[in-house]
């Protein structure tokens, strides 16, 4: 079989280095247990890259089967975390490693290039509004109003 080149980078990156990686890369892959929002996925989509990530967590606010490639997940209890906000009453989304492998192979296969390109372009269009503060601001105000109302005004 033919294997795609994979490069692993560790450590912290500057904004310019992150942008450079997005411009050079062919695909963004993040099999994660959970994301609060999914900034990394949104950035990669904004660069027009195909994105492969877990079908779990906050990234599902903007990722779907039409604009990205979602990895099947199963849930498992959160355990062994050093942070007190996480506990065994919460669940992670465990990525299905075999499904991840299938998706990566699918995206790499040149026979699927048109669909991969279409999803990447759709993803780029879909996340464009996420970076628009005129759209985000009113949504945030509504959510904060609901939170404020539930706790009572102070």
N, C-alpha and C positions, 0 to 999 in steps of 0.2 A: 504493500500500500504506500501511497504518497502521503507524507505528513507535512502539514503547514509549518512554517517557521514560527516559533514561539519564543518571545524574549521576556524574561522576568526582571522587573526593576523593584528594588526595595528602598525604603527611606522616604524622606519628605521632599516635595518638589515645589518649585516656585510656580506662580501662575503661568509664566512664559513656558516653562518646561512642560507643564500639563497641556497647554495649548499645542505645543510642538508634537507631543505624543499623539494627541487626537488627530492632528493633521497627517502624521506619518502612518498611523495605524490603519488597518483594513477593517477591523471590527473591535467592539468593546465588549468584554465578557466580565460579568460580576455575579458569580453564584454566591448569593448572600443569604443569611438566615433572616434578616429583616433590615429595612431601611426606614428611617423616619420620613424622609422625603424622596431621596434618590438623586441628590445633586450630581453625582458622578454620571449616572445614566442620562440625566437631562443634558448635561454638558456634551456628552458624546453624541447624543441625538442632535443637538444644535449644530454640531460639526458635520452632520449628514452621514454619520457612521451607523452601520447596523449594530444593534445592541442586543446582547443575550444576557438576561438576568432572571432572577427568581420570580415566580408568580406568587409573590407574598410581600406585604408591607406597603409603605407609603408610595413607592414608585408606581403602584397600580392606579394612582390618581391620574397619570398621564401615559402609562405604558399599557398596550393591549396587543392582541394577536394581529392587528392590522399595521402597527407601526414598530413592532419589535418582535423578538423571539423569547418567549417566556418558558422558563424551566419548570417542570412539574415539581411540586413540593409536597411534603407531608409534615404534619405538625408534631413537635415534641416539646416537653416542658423545658423551660429555661432553668439551667442549673449551673452551679459553680461560678457564678459571676461575683466579681469583687464589689460591684456597685449595688447599693441597697435598694435602688429603684427596680431592680430585676429580681424576680423570685419564681419559685416553682409553680405558682398559680398562673403564670404567663406562658405563652407558647412561642417557639421559633418556627420558622418555615424551613425545614431541612431540604435542600436542593437534591433532586434525583440525579446522581452523578452519571448514570447511564443515559438518561434523557439529555443531559448537558452534552455528553459526548456525541449523541446523534445530531443535536442541533448544530454543534460546532462543525461537524462533518458536512451537514447540509449547507451551511453558510459558506464553507470553503469550496464546495463542489461548483465548478464553473457552469454546470447545467442549470443551476438555480440562480444564476447571476441576476436575471431580470427581476425575479421576485424579491431577492435580497435588496437590490437597488430600489425597488418600489417601496418596500417597508422602510428603508433608511430615509428616503425622501419624504414619505408620509410622516415619519417620526420627527424629522426636521421641521416640517410645517406645524405639527401638533405642539411642539415645545416652544415655538416662537412666542406664543401668548403667555407662556409661563414667565418670561423675562420682562413683561410689560407691566410696570408698576401701576399704570392707570387701570389695568384689569385686576391686578393682585390686591391693590389697596382696598377697594370696596369689599372684596371677598374677605379679607382679613378683618376689616371693621365689623362685618356681620358676625363672623365667628367669635370675635372678642366680645361683642354685645351679648351673644348667647351665653358665653362663659361668665361674663359679668352678672347677667341676670340670674344665672343659676347659683352664684355665690352671694348675691345681694350686693347692692351698691354700697360703697364705703365712702 
